[in-house]
């Protein structure tokens, strides 16, 4: 996994790290049990403060994606094949999704464009998705 940081972005560096690790897990680049570099090693490689990496790793730990251990370091805890998400995940994710969809609507994207973008993104991760008919029933 290669991380690409945009130091001039409005998105904080720790969030960029977190987002790219999540994307790598979703895309199958990182699987359950995959080790990640130590906070100091990754910070050195990226030329950033190790506390920034620590913040990203801790966020991923709280989200249930990483295990942090002093001996073994950071290890991917779960991936798409691990099973259903932990209780409460779907509700929290749904709230974030609602905000993202509200942004799309507020900026003038219509429903078909939003659904097409969502589908293309899921396809990029190789995620299975149910195709629905015009009546909204799975085919």
C-alpha positions in Angstrom: 0.0 0.0 0.0 1.4 3.4 -1.0 0.1 6.5 0.8 -0.1 9.7 -1.1 -0.5 12.8 1.1 -1.6 16.2 -0.1 0.0 18.5 2.4 -1.8 21.5 1.0 -5.2 19.9 1.3 -7.9 21.1 3.7 -8.3 17.5 4.8 -6.0 16.8 7.9 -3.1 14.5 7.3 -4.3 12.0 9.9 -7.7 11.8 8.1 -5.9 11.3 4.7 -4.0 8.4 6.2 -7.1 6.9 7.8 -9.1 7.3 4.5 -6.4 5.6 2.4 -6.0 2.7 4.8 -9.8 2.2 4.7 -9.7 2.4 0.9 -6.9 -0.2 0.8 -8.9 -2.6 3.0 -12.0 -2.1 0.9 -10.1 -2.7 -2.3 -8.5 -5.9 -1.0 -5.0 -4.4 -0.9 -4.9 -5.0 2.9 -6.5 -8.1 4.3 -7.3 -9.2 7.9 -3.9 -9.8 9.6 -1.9 -7.5 7.3 0.7 -5.6 9.2 1.1 -1.8 8.9 4.3 0.1 9.5 5.0 1.3 13.0 3.9 4.9 13.7 7.5 6.1 13.8 8.5 4.2 10.6 5.5 5.6 8.6 6.0 9.1 10.0 9.7 9.0 9.0 8.8 7.6 5.5 6.2 10.4 5.0 8.2 13.1 6.7 5.5 13.9 9.2 5.2 13.9 13.0 4.6 10.4 14.4 1.8 11.7 16.6 -0.1 12.3 13.3 0.2 8.7 12.3 -0.7 7.7 15.9 -3.9 9.7 15.6 -4.8 8.0 12.3 -4.1 4.5 13.7 -6.0 5.2 16.9 -9.0 6.4 14.8 -8.8 3.2 12.8 -8.6 1.2 16.0 -11.7 2.9 17.4 -13.5 2.1 14.2 -12.7 -1.5 14.5 -10.3 -1.8 11.5 -7.0 -2.1 13.3 -5.5 -3.9 16.3 -2.7 -2.0 18.0 -0.2 -4.0 20.1 3.1 -2.9 21.5 4.8 -6.1 20.3 3.1 -6.8 17.0 2.3 -3.2 16.0 -0.6 -2.2 13.9 -2.4 -5.1 12.2 -5.6 -5.0 10.1 -8.4 -6.4 12.3 -11.1 -6.9 9.7 -11.8 -6.8 6.0 -14.9 -7.4 3.8 -14.6 -11.2 4.3 -14.5 -11.0 8.1 -18.2 -11.0 8.4 -21.0 -8.5 9.3 -20.0 -5.2 10.9 -20.0 -4.7 14.6 -23.3 -3.5 16.2 -23.9 0.2 15.7 -21.7 0.5 12.6 -24.6 0.6 10.1 -26.4 3.4 12.0 -23.3 5.6 12.4 -22.3 5.0 8.7 -25.9 5.8 7.7 -25.7 9.2 9.4 -22.4 10.0 7.5 -23.9 8.8 4.3 -27.0 11.0 4.8 -24.6 14.0 5.0 -22.7 13.1 1.9 -25.9 12.6 0.0 -27.2 15.9 1.3 -24.1 17.6 -0.1 -24.6 16.0 -3.5 -28.2 17.2 -3.6 -27.4 20.7 -2.3 -24.8 21.0 -5.1 -27.3 20.0 -7.8 -26.6 16.4 -8.5 -29.7 14.4 -9.4 -30.6 10.9 -8.1 -29.4 9.0 -11.1 -26.0 10.7 -11.1 -25.6 10.0 -7.4 -26.6 6.4 -7.8 -24.2 6.0 -10.8 -21.3 7.5 -8.8 -22.1 5.2 -5.9 -22.3 2.1 -8.1 -19.0 3.0 -9.9 -17.3 3.4 -6.5 -18.6 0.0 -5.3 -17.5 -1.6 -8.5 -14.1 -0.2 -8.0 -13.8 -2.1 -4.8 -15.1 -5.3 -6.3 -18.1 -5.2 -3.9 -21.1 -7.2 -4.8 -24.3 -5.3 -5.1 -27.9 -6.2 -5.7 -29.2 -4.8 -8.9 -32.7 -3.4 -8.6 -35.5 -3.0 -11.1 -37.3 0.3 -11.6 -39.8 -0.7 -8.9 -37.0 -1.0 -6.4 -37.2 -4.8 -6.1 -34.0 -6.8 -6.3 -33.7 -8.7 -9.6 
